[in-house]
C-alpha cells in the first residue's frame, strides 16, 4: 500500500478497526476513510454502493460486523447471521463495483469444525459440524470467505481472507452479557476489588482451551497481509499457543485483584473444547506476533483504568 492510498476501514470504531486505524496513522497514511453507523448502514447494498462510488477507496479492511462472546452468540443468532452476512456481501460487492485494488476480509477461528484436529490448519474448513454456540456467526463468516473467493474466481478481484484467533486489547467490549472472556473477567476482577467477599464467577468448567492474540498484533498482521498475501485460500492469524480458561482467569486475577477467589459456574456453556490455530502458513511468510499474553493483559488493564479515570468511555463498564 502506498502511503497516499485511499484506505477504507469498515468498522473503524471497534476493537479491530480502531487498532488498524492507530497502526495506519502511525505508518503515515493520510487518506483514511471511515463511516460511522449513523452515516452508513453497511447492511444496505444501495447505500454502501453509493458510498463507494462517492469515496473511491483503493484498499479496504473489512473488519465490521456484529460480534460478541459465547452468551451473545448463543442468544442472538439472528442478529449475528443477518448483520454479518449482509455486511460481508454489500461491502465486497461494492468493492468489486468500484474497482477496489485490494480488500482484506476478517473472519474468525470459529469457522472450523467443533471436532477439528488441533492445532487447526486452514484445510479443515468445512470438514465437519460446527460448534453449536456460535453456528450462526460461523456460517456468516464462512460465507464471507466464499464471497471473497467467488469474486476472485469470477472477476479476478484481489480479495483476501484472514481468520484471527480470539482477540483482546484496548477498545474491547467490557459488557458482561456480550463480551468475550478476557475483558469480561478483567471487569469482574476489577469490580471485585470493591467487594467484601472478592468472589469472581467464571463461566463453565474452566477447562476449555483458548488462544489469545493482542489486537495490535492482529493490526500488524493485517497490514502485512495486505502487502504480502494474494492467494485464494484464507490464512490463520494467531500465536499458535493456548491455555485453559482457568489459567487465563488466574493470570487476570494476579494483575487485577490478587486476593480474589474464582468460582466456576458449570451451568454456563464451555463452548468449543479447544481451538488453537496452526499458524505455520503465516509464519512461513515471515510474520510472527510480538506481544506476550502477560504483557498484553497488564497493558489492557492499564488502558481500562486510564479510560475509567479520564472519560469513562469503556464499552459496558
Ligand atoms: O470468549 P468467549 O465468550 O468465546 O468464551 P468463545 C471463551 C470461554 O470462556 C468459554 C468462558 O468457555 C466461556 O464459558 N468464560 C468464563 C467466559 N467466564 C466467562 C465470562 O465471564 N464471559 C465470557 N464471555 N466467557 C466466541 C464465539 O467463542 O469466540 C464467537 O462465540 C467468536 O463466535 C469468538 O468466534 C472469538 O471462544 O467460546
Boltz pocket constraint, residues with backbone or C-beta under 6 A from the ligand:
constraints:
  - pocket:
      binder: B
      contacts: [[A, 68], [A, 69], [A, 70], [A, 71], [A, 73], [A, 108], [A, 109], [A, 110], [A, 133], [A, 134], [A, 137], [A, 138], [A, 165], [A, 166], [A, 167], [A, 176], [A, 178], [A, 179], [A, 180], [A, 181], [A, 182], [A, 184], [A, 185], [A, 201], [A, 202], [A, 203], [A, 204], [A, 208], [A, 210], [A, 245], [A, 268], [A, 269], [A, 270], [A, 271], [A, 272]]
      max_distance: 6.0
